[in-house]
Amino acid sequence: MASQSSQGSRQQPIKETGQTSDDDHPPVAPNHDVPGNDPPQVMGYPPTMGYPQHGYDYSYAQAPPASYYNPHLYQSQQRTYQSSNFARGVLLGVIFLLLFMCTFSVIMWLVTRPEFPIFYVKNFSVSNFNATPPVIFTANWDMNLTVENPNTKQKIVFDRIESFVFDREDNQLASSFTEPFSLETKASQVVVAKLSANGTSELEEGTSGVDKLAKERNSGNVTFSFRMKFWTTFKASWWARRAILKVLCDDMEVSFVGASGNGNLANKDIGNCLVFV
């Protein structure tokens, strides 16, 4: 017995002072530094922290971001576009109307072919004629001009009439206005024009013009030119056309009797006056 107890006492290990047993602490974790225990290595670079990068870098510029939709701006642009379309339509309509009216007038003028009125001198006289060099000049002219309307479809309205008297050198001696009138188809009327010159205000050449008139007067005959300008309207039942007529009754010779200042047309058969547009 004594021997068994001694053997049992010899089999039990003797605990050293300051050491702990395995039962009091967990096993120590394996050391990674030991060769053969390292984790597998990852190939490549670790991912970069932050936002992910694009896969490709394109060389062309990117499209700008979409603008903010403003309904008020769209409505304003739409109103401006509608206004411009309306103004363009009105302008085109006016142009078309003017072209139509011009074309229609030309066609009607060619179809109807209104004839110009006929003018001829019925009487021409001068009174109180005095040409004294260097500057004194006075005279009164009375002109009776017959006007005929040869048209059968157009009435002629003379809206404005202006008369002029010129000397042989084509210097204006006097001017005046005559009352307007109108002529029905195939009608005629005598136009009376009265003109006066008191001084030399309308005599352009001054003393030289007065001197030439005095020499003509001393010879017994003085040549004058009577001209008129008519603002006329040719009217049909539903058509009208305006025109300015220039009437020239040139080279009318007036004979003076004795030393008086009164004279009359020497040749009463001078024919029709010329008419220009």
Backbone bond lengths (Angstrom), bond angles and torsions (degrees), N, CA, C in turn:
res aa  C-N    CA-C-N  psi(-1)  N-CA   C-N-CA  omega(-1)  CA-C   N-CA-C  phi
1 M - - - 1.446 - - 1.481 110.60 -
2 A 1.414 109.67 -44.45 1.466 114.52 179.77 1.481 111.32 -62.75
3 S 1.346 116.13 -34.03 1.472 118.43 179.19 1.498 113.21 -70.89
4 Q 1.327 119.64 -36.79 1.471 122.50 178.64 1.505 111.56 -66.31
5 S 1.322 115.35 -39.64 1.463 117.87 179.27 1.485 111.89 -66.43
6 S 1.341 114.62 -36.68 1.463 117.00 178.05 1.508 111.64 -68.32
7 Q 1.352 117.92 -36.69 1.473 119.72 177.16 1.501 111.83 -66.70
8 G 1.336 113.46 -37.92 1.490 114.91 179.45 1.477 111.69 -67.82
9 S 1.338 114.38 -34.06 1.461 116.02 177.79 1.487 111.64 -69.92
10 R 1.345 118.30 -30.20 1.447 120.90 179.45 1.505 111.61 -74.49
11 Q 1.364 120.19 -30.66 1.460 122.46 -179.00 1.501 112.73 -73.09
12 Q 1.300 120.62 -25.36 1.467 122.62 -179.36 1.501 109.30 -79.15
13 P 1.369 117.57 129.52 1.459 120.07 179.34 1.497 111.25 -71.52
14 I 1.259 112.36 151.46 1.465 119.20 -179.16 1.515 108.35 -93.84
15 K 1.298 115.75 124.83 1.472 121.22 179.04 1.488 110.18 -78.74
16 E 1.404 113.57 130.62 1.450 118.90 178.23 1.499 110.13 -85.41
17 T 1.288 111.77 149.91 1.459 118.58 -179.88 1.513 109.48 -69.55
18 G 1.404 120.51 133.68 1.484 124.73 179.45 1.478 114.17 91.36
19 Q 1.354 120.66 -3.62 1.450 123.06 178.30 1.491 109.26 -108.99
20 T 1.352 116.05 151.16 1.455 122.73 179.58 1.485 108.59 -109.50
21 S 1.253 115.66 159.30 1.448 121.35 -179.83 1.507 111.04 -91.64
22 D 1.319 116.28 165.47 1.471 121.65 179.11 1.490 111.82 -68.84
23 D 1.253 118.55 -23.66 1.458 120.38 -178.90 1.500 111.95 -72.44
24 D 1.348 117.82 -22.89 1.475 120.31 -177.49 1.512 112.73 -85.15
25 H 1.329 123.25 -20.91 1.480 125.90 -174.85 1.508 109.75 -131.23
26 P 1.408 119.43 147.55 1.460 122.18 177.80 1.496 110.27 -71.52
27 P 1.342 116.66 163.67 1.466 119.53 -179.51 1.514 111.43 -68.83
28 V 1.296 114.77 147.04 1.465 121.24 -178.67 1.518 109.67 -71.49
29 A 1.386 116.21 136.18 1.481 121.00 179.24 1.490 109.61 -63.94
30 P 1.330 115.98 148.57 1.466 118.23 -178.84 1.512 110.78 -66.39
31 N 1.281 116.21 142.06 1.459 122.73 -179.09 1.518 109.04 -80.40
32 H 1.446 115.58 124.89 1.477 119.40 179.72 1.495 112.49 -72.28
33 D 1.292 115.54 -16.74 1.460 117.17 -178.51 1.509 112.52 -76.94
34 V 1.278 112.84 -6.31 1.458 116.08 -179.50 1.513 108.23 -76.73
35 P 1.300 119.51 129.43 1.477 120.67 -179.12 1.498 110.52 -58.21
36 G 1.363 113.49 140.92 1.448 120.04 -179.52 1.490 114.46 95.10
37 N 1.343 116.82 -11.73 1.469 120.07 -179.82 1.521 112.80 -110.54
38 D 1.410 122.20 10.70 1.484 124.69 -178.08 1.513 110.10 -73.29
39 P 1.398 118.10 146.00 1.474 121.31 176.06 1.517 110.75 -72.09
40 P 1.302 118.93 158.50 1.486 121.30 -179.54 1.522 110.99 -65.60
41 Q 1.350 117.14 138.93 1.457 123.19 -179.32 1.531 110.36 -80.17
42 V 1.403 117.04 142.72 1.474 123.43 178.10 1.509 108.79 -93.34
43 M 1.347 118.25 129.30 1.462 122.72 -178.54 1.528 110.27 -82.89
44 G 1.358 118.36 146.40 1.480 122.39 177.61 1.519 111.55 95.62
45 Y 1.392 114.31 -178.46 1.460 120.02 -177.82 1.508 109.25 -93.26
46 P 1.284 115.38 150.54 1.477 117.87 177.82 1.516 110.30 -70.24
47 P 1.301 118.80 151.12 1.486 120.88 179.97 1.515 111.16 -63.52
48 T 1.365 115.19 145.35 1.464 121.88 179.93 1.511 109.61 -79.36
49 M 1.285 115.40 137.86 1.454 119.84 179.38 1.530 109.57 -76.19
50 G 1.307 118.48 150.23 1.464 122.73 179.27 1.508 110.81 114.27
51 Y 1.393 116.54 -156.26 1.453 121.54 -177.83 1.514 110.34 -76.04
52 P 1.297 116.71 146.78 1.481 118.68 178.78 1.516 110.58 -69.84
53 Q 1.299 117.23 144.60 1.454 123.29 -179.41 1.517 110.41 -87.52
54 H 1.363 114.26 156.60 1.458 119.56 176.67 1.510 109.83 -71.28
55 G 1.297 111.93 151.51 1.456 115.74 -179.00 1.511 113.11 -71.69
56 Y 1.394 117.38 -32.44 1.460 121.22 -177.55 1.516 109.02 -134.25
57 D 1.303 116.11 151.42 1.466 122.43 177.78 1.518 107.67 -111.28
58 Y 1.363 117.11 102.73 1.458 121.29 -177.80 1.520 109.74 -79.14
59 S 1.325 116.38 145.14 1.464 121.04 -177.23 1.517 112.70 -81.53
60 Y 1.364 119.14 -25.64 1.463 120.59 -178.08 1.523 110.68 -83.76
61 A 1.381 113.30 159.66 1.465 119.60 -176.35 1.514 110.51 -71.89
62 Q 1.281 114.51 145.35 1.451 120.31 178.57 1.522 110.29 -78.23
63 A 1.295 117.36 152.83 1.468 121.80 178.27 1.523 110.14 -66.23
64 P 1.364 117.09 141.01 1.474 118.99 179.19 1.511 110.46 -65.99
65 P 1.274 115.40 155.07 1.475 118.61 178.78 1.513 110.99 -64.60
66 A 1.295 115.82 149.38 1.466 121.19 -179.08 1.523 110.29 -62.72
67 S 1.380 114.71 135.16 1.460 119.53 -179.71 1.523 110.54 -73.20
68 Y 1.279 112.53 159.38 1.465 118.82 -178.66 1.520 109.44 -73.52
69 Y 1.260 119.04 129.71 1.466 124.10 -179.30 1.520 109.62 -74.22
70 N 1.361 113.76 121.26 1.463 119.66 -179.99 1.523 108.07 -115.96
71 P 1.305 119.87 107.80 1.478 120.71 -177.67 1.515 112.71 -64.41
72 H 1.342 118.31 -32.03 1.467 120.30 179.42 1.521 110.85 -67.06
73 L 1.328 117.17 -40.37 1.463 120.24 177.89 1.519 110.95 -64.27
74 Y 1.311 117.89 -40.26 1.472 121.30 178.41 1.521 111.01 -63.24
75 Q 1.334 117.03 -42.70 1.463 119.97 179.09 1.519 110.86 -65.46
76 S 1.366 117.73 -39.29 1.467 120.53 178.69 1.518 111.02 -64.43
77 Q 1.341 116.95 -43.58 1.462 119.88 177.95 1.520 111.47 -64.04
78 Q 1.321 116.75 -37.58 1.463 120.03 179.34 1.523 111.18 -65.94
79 R 1.347 116.91 -41.21 1.470 119.59 177.80 1.521 110.89 -65.02
80 T 1.357 117.27 -41.30 1.463 120.25 178.10 1.519 111.04 -62.07
81 Y 1.326 116.87 -41.54 1.467 121.02 179.00 1.517 111.06 -64.58
82 Q 1.341 117.02 -41.69 1.458 120.21 178.71 1.525 111.08 -66.00
83 S 1.354 117.58 -39.21 1.468 120.67 179.05 1.518 111.10 -64.68
84 S 1.341 116.85 -42.72 1.465 119.30 179.27 1.523 111.28 -65.22
85 N 1.321 117.10 -37.46 1.465 119.74 176.68 1.522 111.54 -64.86
86 F 1.327 116.57 -39.71 1.466 119.92 179.10 1.526 110.96 -65.45
87 A 1.353 117.00 -45.20 1.470 119.82 179.10 1.519 110.89 -63.40
88 R 1.336 116.81 -39.49 1.464 119.81 178.52 1.527 111.23 -65.05
89 G 1.318 115.98 -38.47 1.460 119.27 178.04 1.515 112.54 -66.27
90 V 1.356 116.33 -40.67 1.471 119.71 178.07 1.521 110.57 -63.69
91 L 1.341 117.23 -43.42 1.465 120.61 179.79 1.522 111.36 -62.38
92 L 1.317 116.76 -44.35 1.464 119.50 178.18 1.524 111.52 -63.77
93 G 1.333 116.19 -36.99 1.460 119.13 177.72 1.517 112.39 -64.76
94 V 1.350 116.97 -41.42 1.469 120.50 178.78 1.523 110.45 -64.86
95 I 1.343 116.41 -43.74 1.468 119.59 179.12 1.526 110.81 -61.91
96 F 1.318 116.29 -43.41 1.466 119.79 178.95 1.524 111.02 -63.04
97 L 1.345 117.15 -40.21 1.465 120.19 179.34 1.522 111.34 -65.05
98 L 1.343 117.15 -42.05 1.464 120.09 179.11 1.525 111.13 -64.60
99 L 1.322 116.34 -43.32 1.462 118.91 177.92 1.523 111.52 -62.58
100 F 1.320 115.81 -39.81 1.466 119.23 179.03 1.525 111.10 -64.47
101 M 1.342 117.03 -43.52 1.464 120.38 -179.37 1.523 111.01 -65.32
102 C 1.349 116.61 -42.52 1.465 118.96 179.34 1.526 111.06 -64.02
103 T 1.321 115.76 -44.84 1.466 119.09 178.78 1.518 111.61 -62.48
104 F 1.326 115.82 -42.01 1.459 119.93 179.62 1.526 111.06 -64.21
105 S 1.345 117.16 -40.56 1.468 120.27 179.46 1.523 111.28 -64.20
106 V 1.344 115.58 -42.41 1.468 118.58 179.38 1.525 110.80 -63.87
107 I 1.328 116.14 -42.77 1.468 119.34 179.36 1.525 111.16 -62.63
108 M 1.327 116.29 -44.46 1.462 119.37 179.90 1.525 111.39 -66.49
109 W 1.337 115.96 -35.46 1.469 118.51 177.54 1.526 110.63 -64.27
110 L 1.335 116.39 -40.03 1.458 119.34 179.03 1.523 111.87 -71.30
111 V 1.329 116.88 -34.65 1.465 120.03 -178.39 1.522 111.02 -74.63
112 T 1.315 116.29 -51.03 1.470 119.60 -176.46 1.525 112.40 -78.92
113 R 1.331 116.57 -34.54 1.465 122.08 179.67 1.533 112.01 48.35
114 P 1.325 117.69 70.28 1.467 118.75 177.50 1.525 110.91 -67.49
115 E 1.302 115.82 142.21 1.462 121.92 179.42 1.526 109.67 -93.94
116 F 1.326 114.70 147.28 1.456 119.44 177.75 1.527 109.96 -70.80
117 P 1.323 117.08 149.28 1.470 119.05 176.82 1.531 111.03 -65.17
118 I 1.310 115.25 159.12 1.466 122.35 -179.67 1.524 108.71 -102.79
119 F 1.347 116.07 131.75 1.467 121.82 -179.44 1.536 108.44 -121.54
120 Y 1.314 116.16 133.29 1.466 120.09 171.46 1.527 109.33 -149.23
121 V 1.333 113.60 150.03 1.467 120.67 -174.39 1.520 109.48 -79.71
122 K 1.314 115.10 127.06 1.461 120.92 175.34 1.516 111.31 -94.64
123 N 1.330 116.68 -38.32 1.463 120.82 179.16 1.530 108.54 -159.75
124 F 1.346 113.98 142.87 1.468 119.61 176.65 1.522 107.83 -145.06
125 S 1.327 116.63 124.97 1.467 121.21 -176.54 1.524 109.92 -140.08
126 V 1.348 114.27 158.00 1.467 121.77 179.76 1.520 107.67 -129.04
127 S 1.325 116.49 139.11 1.466 122.04 177.36 1.526 109.18 -135.90
128 N 1.352 113.21 156.51 1.472 120.51 177.93 1.535 111.76 55.97
129 F 1.321 114.92 40.66 1.460 118.90 -179.87 1.527 109.14 -81.27
130 N 1.340 116.29 128.12 1.462 121.41 179.67 1.525 108.45 -148.68
131 A 1.309 115.93 113.51 1.460 121.99 176.95 1.515 108.09 -122.67
132 T 1.334 116.55 100.87 1.458 122.85 -177.85 1.525 108.35 -119.41
133 P 1.332 117.83 111.80 1.459 119.19 178.24 1.536 110.25 -62.69
134 P 1.341 118.50 147.50 1.468 122.26 11.25 1.528 115.41 -92.32
135 V 1.384 118.76 -24.01 1.470 117.13 -169.34 1.518 113.95 -131.31
136 I 1.289 119.80 -6.07 1.465 119.73 -174.31 1.527 109.84 -82.42
137 F 1.330 114.40 125.24 1.461 119.35 177.19 1.524 108.85 -152.72
138 T 1.345 115.50 124.70 1.467 122.24 175.61 1.522 108.58 -139.53
139 A 1.339 115.53 149.11 1.471 120.47 177.78 1.516 108.98 -171.87
140 N 1.345 114.84 154.00 1.465 122.99 174.07 1.521 108.14 -126.37
141 W 1.338 115.75 133.60 1.456 120.95 179.67 1.519 109.49 -118.97
142 D 1.321 115.55 136.29 1.469 122.46 175.40 1.524 107.94 -122.61
143 M 1.317 114.67 124.42 1.455 120.60 -175.94 1.518 109.89 -125.16
144 N 1.337 116.64 127.10 1.463 122.70 172.51 1.527 107.57 -111.62
145 L 1.321 114.79 113.29 1.454 120.98 -175.71 1.524 109.34 -118.54
146 T 1.326 116.04 123.90 1.463 120.60 178.65 1.533 109.40 -88.62
147 V 1.348 114.80 132.27 1.470 121.53 -179.54 1.522 108.04 -120.41
148 E 1.324 116.77 129.30 1.463 122.03 179.14 1.530 110.13 -121.48
149 N 1.332 114.96 142.12 1.464 121.52 175.02 1.527 108.63 -103.40
150 P 1.337 118.73 107.69 1.467 120.12 -176.92 1.527 113.65 -83.26
151 N 1.320 118.58 -4.71 1.467 121.42 -174.86 1.526 111.37 -77.28
152 T 1.311 115.02 148.80 1.470 121.45 177.60 1.528 112.66 -103.19
153 K 1.344 117.37 -9.51 1.460 120.24 -178.17 1.528 113.78 -124.72
154 Q 1.328 117.02 -17.66 1.457 119.96 -175.35 1.525 111.61 -113.59
155 K 1.296 114.54 132.09 1.453 121.93 170.58 1.529 108.23 -88.04
156 I 1.352 116.20 145.48 1.463 120.62 -178.86 1.524 108.90 -114.41
157 V 1.319 115.21 125.61 1.466 121.53 177.30 1.522 107.73 -111.11
158 F 1.326 116.45 123.49 1.464 122.17 177.08 1.531 107.24 -97.26
159 D 1.318 115.30 97.84 1.462 120.35 -173.75 1.522 112.95 -74.98
160 R 1.311 117.30 -34.18 1.468 121.42 -177.61 1.516 108.56 -148.48
161 I 1.353 115.98 139.47 1.466 121.26 -177.18 1.522 108.45 -134.94
162 E 1.312 116.11 128.23 1.465 121.62 177.24 1.529 108.76 -127.56
163 S 1.358 116.29 134.90 1.469 122.45 -176.01 1.525 109.99 -116.37
164 F 1.356 115.42 149.70 1.464 122.05 -179.37 1.529 109.04 -140.82
165 V 1.339 115.36 150.49 1.463 122.34 173.08 1.523 107.90 -125.80
166 F 1.362 115.65 133.19 1.460 121.89 -179.74 1.526 109.05 -125.22
167 D 1.328 115.49 156.34 1.460 119.45 175.84 1.526 109.36 -91.51
168 R 1.352 115.38 -171.21 1.459 119.76 -176.80 1.530 111.57 -63.99
169 E 1.333 117.11 -31.53 1.461 122.32 -178.99 1.528 112.71 -85.83
170 D 1.305 115.91 9.61 1.470 122.49 179.08 1.525 112.64 65.96
171 N 1.332 116.13 32.29 1.462 121.75 172.33 1.524 109.25 -92.51
172 Q 1.313 116.59 133.59 1.470 120.17 -179.38 1.524 109.97 -73.24
173 L 1.351 114.81 127.47 1.462 120.79 -179.60 1.518 112.76 -100.84
174 A 1.341 117.89 -34.89 1.468 120.98 -177.84 1.521 109.11 -162.01
175 S 1.330 115.37 163.28 1.471 121.62 177.13 1.518 109.01 -152.53
176 S 1.329 116.18 156.37 1.466 121.41 179.59 1.525 109.10 -162.51
177 F 1.348 115.55 170.54 1.464 122.42 176.93 1.521 109.40 -112.20
178 T 1.330 115.18 147.71 1.461 122.38 -179.70 1.517 109.29 -117.94
179 E 1.323 116.02 150.84 1.459 121.31 -178.64 1.529 110.80 -62.41
180 P 1.328 118.62 136.72 1.470 121.17 177.58 1.526 111.51 -69.81
181 F 1.316 115.70 158.93 1.463 121.49 179.11 1.525 107.90 -156.54
182 S 1.325 116.65 179.85 1.465 122.46 178.83 1.518 109.32 -139.86
183 L 1.330 115.23 155.35 1.463 121.98 179.81 1.522 109.29 -126.64
184 E 1.313 115.88 128.10 1.456 120.51 173.68 1.528 108.92 -75.95
185 T 1.306 116.35 175.00 1.459 120.56 -179.68 1.528 110.53 -62.95
186 K 1.324 115.64 137.49 1.463 123.78 178.67 1.531 112.39 56.37
187 A 1.328 116.68 34.35 1.472 121.31 -179.57 1.523 108.93 -115.41
188 S 1.337 116.10 164.15 1.465 122.66 179.02 1.521 109.71 -140.70
189 Q 1.332 115.16 158.72 1.464 120.77 -179.95 1.517 108.69 -156.75
190 V 1.345 115.40 148.80 1.458 121.82 177.80 1.523 108.80 -95.46
191 V 1.317 115.72 125.06 1.467 122.27 178.41 1.521 107.79 -99.48
192 V 1.330 116.28 127.06 1.461 122.39 179.53 1.526 108.07 -104.96
193 A 1.330 114.97 122.40 1.462 120.66 178.83 1.516 108.71 -121.07
194 K 1.337 116.61 132.47 1.465 123.03 179.42 1.523 108.76 -122.61
195 L 1.313 115.76 128.73 1.458 121.38 -179.22 1.519 109.47 -130.76
196 S 1.333 116.93 152.25 1.465 121.61 -178.31 1.520 109.67 -141.68
197 A 1.335 114.98 146.98 1.465 122.36 174.43 1.509 107.89 -128.27
198 N 1.317 116.50 121.37 1.463 122.57 179.25 1.524 108.05 -125.07
199 G 1.324 117.15 94.06 1.454 121.61 -177.39 1.515 110.32 105.71
200 T 1.337 116.04 -152.08 1.468 121.54 -175.88 1.528 111.69 -127.58
201 S 1.321 117.76 22.27 1.466 120.09 -175.13 1.528 111.91 -63.62
202 E 1.340 118.25 -34.58 1.456 121.15 -178.37 1.524 112.66 -101.23
203 L 1.317 118.07 5.49 1.455 121.80 178.67 1.523 108.08 -94.36
204 E 1.329 117.20 107.01 1.450 121.50 -169.17 1.523 112.97 -67.66
205 E 1.320 118.97 -35.82 1.456 120.65 -173.27 1.528 113.24 -88.92
206 G 1.300 118.41 5.31 1.463 120.82 174.07 1.511 113.52 61.89
207 T 1.339 116.88 -130.82 1.469 122.47 -174.04 1.516 112.24 -62.72
208 S 1.345 117.47 -35.00 1.451 118.15 -179.16 1.523 111.10 -66.32
209 G 1.372 117.56 -36.19 1.455 120.73 176.97 1.509 112.05 -67.63
210 V 1.310 117.80 -42.04 1.469 121.16 178.34 1.522 110.20 -64.71
211 D 1.309 117.18 -38.46 1.460 120.54 -179.64 1.532 110.89 -64.52
212 K 1.315 118.32 -40.65 1.465 121.18 178.70 1.525 111.34 -66.75
213 L 1.325 117.03 -39.67 1.465 120.05 177.49 1.529 110.73 -64.81
214 A 1.310 116.98 -38.69 1.469 120.28 179.03 1.529 110.76 -64.87
215 K 1.327 117.53 -39.53 1.453 120.37 178.78 1.526 111.06 -65.78
216 E 1.338 116.07 -40.92 1.463 118.93 177.43 1.523 110.82 -63.85
217 R 1.311 115.01 -41.47 1.483 118.37 -179.11 1.524 110.54 -63.57
218 N 1.276 117.40 -37.73 1.458 120.14 179.63 1.528 111.53 -67.99
219 S 1.336 116.86 -24.89 1.460 119.88 177.23 1.523 112.05 -77.39
220 G 1.338 118.32 -14.66 1.463 122.68 177.88 1.520 113.91 103.44
221 N 1.319 118.67 -18.98 1.470 121.94 -179.27 1.541 109.94 -131.71
222 V 1.313 114.47 137.51 1.477 121.00 176.99 1.529 107.60 -127.25
223 T 1.329 115.77 132.65 1.469 121.40 -178.95 1.526 110.08 -97.85
224 F 1.322 113.91 129.87 1.475 120.87 178.06 1.527 109.00 -125.63
225 S 1.328 114.21 160.10 1.472 122.14 172.47 1.522 108.16 -124.40
226 F 1.324 114.27 126.95 1.467 120.38 179.82 1.532 108.19 -108.87
227 R 1.325 115.96 125.38 1.467 120.95 -177.74 1.524 109.74 -132.31
228 M 1.335 113.98 147.50 1.463 120.09 -179.05 1.526 109.55 -135.42
229 K 1.317 114.24 152.91 1.467 121.69 175.73 1.528 108.22 -124.40
230 F 1.335 114.90 123.94 1.470 121.21 -176.96 1.538 109.75 -115.11
231 W 1.328 116.32 125.38 1.462 122.02 169.50 1.527 106.86 -92.49
232 T 1.320 116.77 106.07 1.468 121.31 -169.38 1.528 111.42 -117.38
233 T 1.343 114.08 160.49 1.465 122.46 174.79 1.518 108.34 -134.96
234 F 1.329 115.68 121.81 1.464 121.20 174.77 1.529 107.65 -90.80
235 K 1.322 116.32 121.32 1.460 121.13 -175.39 1.516 110.98 -121.13
236 A 1.326 114.75 129.70 1.463 121.70 169.35 1.525 107.77 -107.69
237 S 1.320 117.40 -168.98 1.462 119.84 -177.68 1.524 111.91 -64.55
238 W 1.320 117.63 -36.68 1.461 121.09 -178.06 1.524 112.33 -138.04
239 W 1.324 116.91 24.31 1.453 121.51 -176.20 1.518 109.00 -148.63
240 A 1.336 117.25 146.27 1.466 122.11 179.69 1.525 109.06 -149.07
241 R 1.335 114.45 148.43 1.463 120.01 177.43 1.519 108.89 -145.84
242 R 1.342 115.23 136.51 1.464 120.85 -179.31 1.525 110.38 -98.55
243 A 1.336 114.56 150.04 1.461 120.43 177.77 1.523 108.96 -157.53
244 I 1.328 115.38 149.50 1.467 121.88 175.18 1.526 107.52 -106.61
245 L 1.314 116.04 117.58 1.460 122.04 -178.22 1.526 109.91 -102.43
246 K 1.324 115.31 135.22 1.464 121.82 175.49 1.527 108.17 -111.60
247 V 1.323 115.36 120.02 1.466 122.23 -176.13 1.523 108.44 -109.08
248 L 1.327 116.53 125.54 1.461 122.32 -178.38 1.522 110.14 -117.71
249 C 1.326 115.54 117.02 1.468 122.76 172.96 1.532 106.57 -115.44
250 D 1.319 116.00 84.00 1.461 121.17 -170.73 1.529 111.89 -96.40
251 D 1.351 112.19 163.65 1.467 122.31 173.24 1.527 112.19 55.22
252 M 1.316 116.14 51.44 1.476 121.05 174.66 1.530 107.99 -95.41
253 E 1.308 114.71 118.53 1.467 120.82 -176.58 1.523 110.24 -93.68
254 V 1.327 115.99 126.16 1.467 123.21 -178.87 1.531 108.08 -108.33
255 S 1.335 115.25 129.24 1.466 121.10 179.42 1.521 109.83 -99.66
256 F 1.345 115.88 132.26 1.462 122.27 178.11 1.530 108.41 -105.88
257 V 1.328 114.48 140.91 1.464 121.00 -178.92 1.522 108.34 -100.79
258 G 1.334 116.19 120.28 1.454 120.56 176.94 1.523 110.80 64.60
259 A 1.343 113.18 -144.82 1.461 120.03 -177.55 1.515 112.68 -95.34
260 S 1.309 117.68 5.41 1.465 120.57 -178.88 1.531 110.35 -72.03
261 G 1.296 114.02 163.66 1.467 119.28 178.64 1.510 112.99 -97.92
262 N 1.341 117.34 19.58 1.464 121.30 -178.60 1.523 109.50 -110.30
263 G 1.333 115.29 137.13 1.459 119.49 179.39 1.515 110.76 -148.91
264 N 1.313 116.09 159.55 1.464 123.76 -179.55 1.528 109.71 -128.77
265 L 1.319 113.37 165.45 1.449 119.86 -179.24 1.525 109.86 -63.02
266 A 1.333 116.76 124.99 1.456 120.56 -176.96 1.522 111.07 -71.16
267 N 1.286 118.26 -44.55 1.460 122.52 -179.19 1.524 108.22 -115.41
268 K 1.324 116.18 106.92 1.461 119.88 -176.26 1.529 112.28 -78.38
269 D 1.304 117.76 -15.62 1.460 120.58 -179.89 1.531 108.65 -100.41
270 I 1.305 115.65 75.63 1.466 119.43 -177.07 1.534 111.93 -100.67
271 G 1.340 116.82 -0.28 1.463 119.48 177.51 1.517 112.72 82.62
272 N 1.307 114.87 -173.44 1.460 120.68 -178.59 1.526 111.12 -78.85
273 C 1.295 114.37 151.36 1.462 120.14 175.52 1.531 109.54 -79.09
274 L 1.316 116.05 155.02 1.457 121.53 178.88 1.525 110.47 -80.66
275 V 1.330 115.39 142.76 1.468 121.22 -179.01 1.524 108.56 -122.93
276 F 1.330 115.71 129.22 1.462 122.64 177.61 1.530 109.26 -128.25
277 V 1.323 114.73 153.73 1.470 120.65 177.65 1.516 108.31 -104.87
